Each structure stands twice: as C-alpha cells, then as structure tokens.
Amino acid sequence: MSTITKPQLTAEDLLQLPDEGLCHELIQGELTSMPPSGSEHGQGTIWFGRIVSAYILDHDLGFSFGAEAGFIIGRDPDTVRAPDFAFVRKERVPGGRLPKGFFPGAPDLAVEVLSPFDRAVEVEDKIQQWLDAGTQQVWVVNLHRRTLTVHGRDQPSRVLCTNDILDGGDLLPNFCVKVAQLLPPA
C-alpha cells in the first residue's frame, strides 16, 4: 500500500496562485488559506499602521509593509508568513530597492492585530516563528482588551495597556507613544 503525499509548494508557487479573495501563507511547504479578517480588524490595522508608518517615513528608518506583503522566513520547505504590519530597516535593503516578490527574510518588526477568529495557539506559534526567523520584536495588538503585547528575543513579554507608553527602543529610536493612540476609539 502506498501513501499519497501532497506536493510541497515553494514561495515562488505561492506568488503564482490566483486571487480568490483569500489570504494565503505557506507553512513548511503547505498552503494555509483564510478569509479576509473583517472590518474591525482592518480598521484597527490601518489605525495602528498610520502612526508607526508616519514615524518610519519621517525619520527615514526603512520600509513599512501592510498585510499583503509576504516574508520568506524558511526555505526547503518554504515558509512565507504575512504579518498585519511589518517594518524592515533600510540598511537591510541594498540600494533601497525592494524585491518584486516576497521579502527574503524576516522583518525587524512584525505586528499582529488579533481578529475574533484567531486561535491562541496559532498566534503563539506565529510569534515564535517570527522570533526564530530573526524578527527583533513582535507586537500583538488586542483590539478587544485594548492592549499591546511586546515579544522580543531573549526577553520576557510585556503587556501594555492604553495608558502605558510604547517605546520603540533600538528598533524605532525615540518612538514613544501612548498605546491608546495606536488603537481606534472604543
């Protein structure tokens, strides 16, 4: 008796998939698809992204990305993940030219905005994948609890509430903002 194995996809295969109104990621060669996250999630992502992107642009720190951008964080088998928001320092982009396809490597910052359909174990796995791939920090925004959790390599996670100040540290020098400013009005 023989077993049938599904062929593993590559990052290049993923780029060629037709747009079916689904969001796709590739995890160790296996396609993962999910429907769009909904209006609340979309608004929360854009609200957050506008402030952080403006800071990145105003200080010429590098490149910010929306949820459509994929990052190749593993090869053979390939893993391509797409955070809700990401930042890559300009010194990591030779000549300042981004690739046409997925970014080859992890972002310096990955931000995940929780949606009502996210399962905790999947979010935890994704955070660990980002950190293992070289992401310096992962910020997880919980719109319902109105918190932002900072995850970093070799440091304990920190949960920040609306009145707490998010400090960008070495990643976003001199970036300090109250968490409430990063969230849409309640």
VMD Tcl script that draws the C-alpha trace (Angstrom):
set ca {
  {0.00 0.00 0.00}
  {1.41 3.38 -0.93}
  {0.74 6.69 0.70}
  {-0.03 9.78 -1.31}
  {1.78 12.87 -0.19}
  {0.77 16.37 -1.16}
  {3.41 18.18 -3.12}
  {5.08 20.93 -1.17}
  {4.71 24.42 -2.54}
  {7.50 26.96 -2.80}
  {7.42 30.69 -2.21}
  {7.51 31.09 -5.99}
  {4.44 28.82 -6.35}
  {2.61 30.90 -3.77}
  {3.22 34.07 -5.80}
  {1.52 32.45 -8.79}
  {-1.71 31.47 -7.01}
  {-4.86 33.11 -8.36}
  {-6.55 35.74 -6.21}
  {-9.63 34.03 -4.78}
  {-10.47 36.62 -2.13}
  {-8.49 34.62 0.44}
  {-5.30 35.43 2.30}
  {-2.59 32.80 1.88}
  {0.53 31.88 3.78}
  {2.90 28.99 3.30}
  {3.99 26.98 6.33}
  {6.74 24.46 5.66}
  {5.54 24.00 2.10}
  {1.85 23.66 2.97}
  {-0.68 26.26 1.88}
  {-2.75 27.90 4.61}
  {-5.69 30.00 3.49}
  {-8.04 32.20 5.47}
  {-10.82 34.61 4.60}
  {-10.33 38.34 4.99}
  {-10.40 39.33 8.66}
  {-13.31 41.75 8.65}
  {-13.89 45.45 9.06}
  {-12.97 45.86 12.74}
  {-9.64 44.13 12.22}
  {-8.95 46.12 9.05}
  {-9.68 49.42 10.72}
  {-7.56 48.52 13.76}
  {-4.66 47.59 11.49}
  {-4.81 50.81 9.50}
  {-5.22 52.93 12.64}
  {-2.10 51.38 14.14}
  {-0.15 51.44 10.88}
  {-0.73 55.10 10.11}
  {1.12 56.27 13.23}
  {4.00 53.82 13.04}
  {4.42 54.23 9.26}
  {4.47 58.01 9.56}
  {7.23 57.75 12.16}
  {9.26 55.36 10.00}
  {8.93 57.64 6.96}
  {9.53 60.90 8.84}
  {12.76 59.51 10.33}
  {13.92 57.67 7.18}
  {14.26 54.42 9.10}
  {13.28 51.99 6.37}
  {10.22 50.35 4.92}
  {6.78 49.62 6.36}
  {4.52 46.94 4.92}
  {0.82 46.09 5.04}
  {-0.73 42.66 5.37}
  {-0.37 41.86 1.67}
  {3.42 41.61 1.94}
  {4.89 38.19 2.49}
  {8.23 37.37 4.10}
  {10.18 34.23 3.31}
  {11.25 33.03 6.74}
  {12.16 29.47 5.81}
  {13.37 27.51 2.80}
  {13.21 23.86 1.80}
  {10.43 23.53 2.76}
  {9.40 27.15 2.29}
  {7.58 29.23 4.87}
  {6.07 32.56 3.86}
  {4.24 34.50 6.56}
  {2.42 37.82 6.30}
  {2.01 39.96 9.41}
  {-0.66 42.65 9.57}
  {2.10 45.28 9.63}
  {5.86 44.99 9.30}
  {8.98 47.12 9.32}
  {12.38 46.45 7.73}
  {15.36 48.72 8.44}
  {16.69 50.48 5.36}
  {20.21 49.07 5.79}
  {18.76 45.61 5.11}
  {17.56 46.67 1.64}
  {20.61 47.06 -0.62}
  {20.24 50.09 -2.86}
  {16.84 50.80 -1.33}
  {15.13 48.57 -3.89}
  {12.59 46.08 -2.62}
  {12.19 42.76 -4.44}
  {9.15 42.32 -6.66}
  {8.24 39.10 -4.87}
  {8.27 38.23 -1.20}
  {10.89 39.81 1.04}
  {13.78 37.36 1.57}
  {13.97 37.17 5.34}
  {12.09 38.20 8.43}
  {11.05 41.78 9.13}
  {12.72 43.60 12.00}
  {9.26 44.24 13.46}
  {6.15 42.13 12.88}
  {2.78 43.31 14.17}
  {-0.20 41.00 14.53}
  {-3.61 42.54 15.14}
  {-5.79 39.85 16.67}
  {-9.04 39.06 14.95}
  {-12.01 37.41 16.66}
  {-11.22 34.19 14.79}
  {-7.57 33.84 15.84}
  {-6.76 30.83 17.99}
  {-4.29 31.48 20.80}
  {-2.07 28.51 19.95}
  {-1.77 29.65 16.32}
  {-0.86 33.19 17.37}
  {1.77 31.84 19.79}
  {3.21 29.63 17.03}
  {3.37 32.59 14.65}
  {5.11 34.78 17.25}
  {7.71 32.07 17.83}
  {8.22 31.59 14.08}
  {8.87 35.32 13.65}
  {11.36 35.40 16.53}
  {13.10 32.20 15.41}
  {13.46 33.66 11.89}
  {15.23 36.76 13.21}
  {12.46 39.27 13.85}
  {13.63 41.52 16.68}
  {10.19 42.24 18.09}
  {6.63 41.07 17.56}
  {3.87 43.34 18.75}
  {0.45 41.78 19.26}
  {-2.46 44.20 19.31}
  {-5.63 43.07 21.06}
  {-8.42 45.43 20.00}
  {-10.98 44.00 22.42}
  {-8.78 44.14 25.51}
  {-7.13 47.34 24.24}
  {-3.64 46.04 24.91}
  {-0.39 45.70 23.03}
  {1.99 42.89 23.96}
  {5.67 43.25 23.09}
  {7.53 39.99 22.40}
  {11.29 40.06 21.91}
  {14.04 37.54 21.59}
  {15.62 36.60 24.92}
  {13.35 38.87 26.95}
  {10.05 38.38 28.73}
  {6.88 39.56 27.04}
  {5.38 42.85 28.26}
  {1.67 43.63 28.16}
  {0.96 47.34 27.76}
  {-2.45 48.87 28.47}
  {-3.97 52.02 26.98}
  {-2.27 54.41 29.42}
  {1.16 52.78 29.02}
  {3.84 54.17 26.74}
  {5.21 52.04 23.91}
  {8.91 52.76 23.48}
  {10.47 51.77 20.14}
  {13.88 51.24 21.74}
  {16.73 50.48 19.32}
  {14.22 49.29 16.74}
  {12.45 52.65 16.37}
  {14.73 55.14 18.13}
  {12.92 57.87 20.11}
  {9.50 56.46 19.20}
  {7.30 56.87 22.27}
  {3.53 56.80 22.07}
  {0.67 56.06 24.40}
  {-0.90 52.70 23.48}
  {-4.35 54.36 23.34}
  {-3.14 56.44 20.37}
  {-2.39 53.27 18.41}
  {-5.94 51.94 18.83}
  {-9.12 53.11 17.16}
  {-11.58 54.85 19.52}
  {-13.53 52.40 21.67}
}
mol new
graphics top color blue
foreach p $ca { graphics top sphere $p radius 0.5 }
foreach p [lrange $ca 0 end-1] q [lrange $ca 1 end] { graphics top cylinder $p $q radius 0.2 }
display resetview
